[in-house]
């Protein structure tokens, strides 16, 4: 059974034409951490999702699958 992708972070980064490295720098996080979020291996805390939405200038709901 495959796990459903909870967040759309990887897709939104592509749509915004920014790298996971850029996001890591913006958030002061390790690039490997961002990678794990992008693959839905782990989920960041909600407050981090809020920061990501602000940095990417998107609505919070954009970061999640329906």
N, C-alpha and C positions, 0 to 999 in steps of 0.2 A: 504494500500500500504506500503510495507516495503522499507525502505531506502537502497540503494545499499551501501555496505561497500566500502568506498573510500580508506582507507589504509589497509595494510596487517600486521600491527604492531604485532598483537597478534600471527599470524602465524610465522612471522620472529623471534620473541622472542623464540617460541617453537623450531624452526629450529636451532637457535643458542644456545639453552639450557640455556637461561638466564631468570631471573625472572623480572617481572615488578618492583619489589622492587629494584633490582640491577640498572635497567634503571633510576628509580626515583633518586637514590643516585648519579648516574653518571651525571644526568642533574640538580641536585639540585631542583627537583620538588617533589610535594606531590604524594604519591602512588595512591591516589584517582584520581588525574589528569591523570596519566598514564593509569589507568583503563578506564577512560572515552574515552581516545584516542583509546585504544584497542577495545572498543566496538563500535567505530565510532560514539559515542554520540556527541563528539566535535572533531575538528581537530586542531592540533597544528599549529603554524605559519610555513611557509616554512623553515625559518632559523633553526627552531627546528628539522624539518625533516632531514635537512642537518647534524645537530649535532648527531641525532639518527643514521643515516647511518654511520657516522664516528665511533661512539662508538661500533656499531655492526659489523663494517668492511664489509659493504655491499654497493652495488651501490644504489644511491638514488631511482632509478626506481623500485628496489626490494620492496620498502615500499608501492607501490601503485598497485591497481588492474588495469587491462587494461580497 
